[in-house]
Amino acid sequence: MSTIQDGGTGASTSHRIRSVLAIRPFRRLWGVTYLCSVGDWLSLLALTSLVTKMQDSYQWQSFSLSLVVLTQLLPGILFAPLGGVLADRFDRRKVMVVCDLLRGGLFISIALVGTAWWLFIANFLVGCCAMLWIPSKDSAVPNLMRRPDQVETANQLGLVMTYGVSVISAAGLYALIAGIPGYLNVQNSDLEFRIATIAVMVNGALYVTAALLVATRIPELSGRIAAVNRRKRRDGEAPGFLAMMRDGLRYAGRTPLVRGLVTGMVGAFAAAGAVIGTAKLYSLSLLGGDSAFALLFVAVFAGLASGMASAPRLARTLPYDRLFGLTIVVAGLSLVVVAFAPHLWVALVAVAFVGGAAGVAFLTGLNIVGAQVEDAMRGRTVALLQSLLKVVLAITSAATPLLVSLVQQRTVTVFGHPMQVDGTRPVLLGAGLLAALLGLAAYRQMDDRRAEPILSDLVAALRGRARRKVGVLIAVEGDTRQDTAAQARRLAEVLRRTGREVLLASDPDLDEQRLRNLLSTADLAGVRAHALVAAAVRADVVEREVRPALDNGAVVVMERYVDSPLAHFGAAGSVEPREIEGLVDWATGRLRPDVTVLLDRTPSQAGPRGALGWRVRELLTEMAAADPERYVVVDADGTEDEVAVRVELAVLPLLSQRAGRTARPVAETS
């Protein structure tokens, strides 16, 4: 390891990607996402081509793309809520397998039946399966991560695969298949029909392959929620479908975080629908025609990609719950600028800002759902957002042309430049103001730091200012308290001799006075009670000692900060590791060490304690393997002096390299 990187959003992009792709179940799910996304995009091309080959009417052919898109979008309005209930009630892996098999079978049936009426019916059913598949997949992804801060990178990789790599792959695959008549130098309508049929068959094969991979290679998708729900159904405690839908809506209504998320998404989707409905006519109002439309299209998607790429950097400055609403406000205000833009170049810059803010908001919304919505409600939350997307987009896209037609066109001169004013301008203005107002409402509902004004956060985001100074947090983790206590003390002594200001924070669980202050009784029953106490003690240590020292630029050496307790609770097996991680993240404010020294000692072989030690060691090494740039693994077999030398040789070069760089924040504190 050559550099110190933070463990959250401040880490280098390549490091974050490697740490997430090191998780085998996610890596396999990413491959499944590729197959299904290629199938989604290929179906749009293949079905449009096939339906045009089925009919000779020019009018019919002109509506082919619209009808294919409509039959895929309509199920989103009708079936997305049902998909959320399935994701929260049944085994998510089984739901995904069944839906993929159905999608594959339906596409193959389209090729075999060969009629237009069945093509549209089957495409509608495929869309229904997609709406059942998406909530299960999206709600399962966070459970595959080893740490909550990895959810953001996983979402980024998923979006890149869905809207980037798979689009190019699908277009290339379709071009390869559709070009077969040209390769053979044969122009025959029957052959072209058969080629279009082959493309649809290939599409079906992609979904069947995805189903087989999910069924045989990713058992982790089932997760703990499946076992819990099976037990509830066996005991007669599981609520019905309608009750679960009602519970999901109540949860969204009473939870400020989700309520703000829904409010902001409505504003964002309404603005997006207005942009879609006015794009062509707006480009004409700029007196640019089709070329202006193409440039605006490129600008908004370039901004969207830039926004998604910059979201992790912005998250170092603002927490998600404030960043989400703020970016929707920025998107709305940028859309207001678009409405008043007198020239194409002004419009292009403003549209790029709209796309960039929308990209940040979209990724932030996914991260909030993945990292902060409880697992039992995540599927229904995803489904609710999917339904809103379809419904709001459909309503605004349909209403926009009607509103545009109410305003007569006229030409005005602004700074000597003619500008055509038509109905697109007031519609975009209204959509921008609506998005800004709903974004502000979302910000107010989700904000957990009301004492700090929105303007200060906006300035901090623009300047890239982090929320603490350049202190360094070093955690010393290991299986035994004797090892971590001795090596943390020895490391702090070495660092003080180099002239650094050092705070040694001992194992919080050993502070009996703090335990007595936080707990009225000394008797604790069960792992959950111990976990709550451990979280409370760490919250107290972080707030009173660690954060002030870091804010003053000190080096903090903390013994058994997070990883060792997580490994011990996980090895005990009675509590889901993700539950403990969420509790610890909340207690520490997601403060991550800049570097973690893992003391790797061979556990004792004797008795049940030996088996537990091996399990703890396995969990700790898995954490280190998932985030290699933040961990230093030191051989802890040997004398205390020998191990201390190894720790010193591993850590001091890292601090020296950091001192040679310009000061920057290195710990995640969002």
Summary of the structure (lengths in Angstrom):
residues: 670
radius of gyration: 27.9
end to end distance: 24.9
largest distance: 88.5
contacts: 2402
relative contact order: 0.11
helix: 75%
strand: 6%
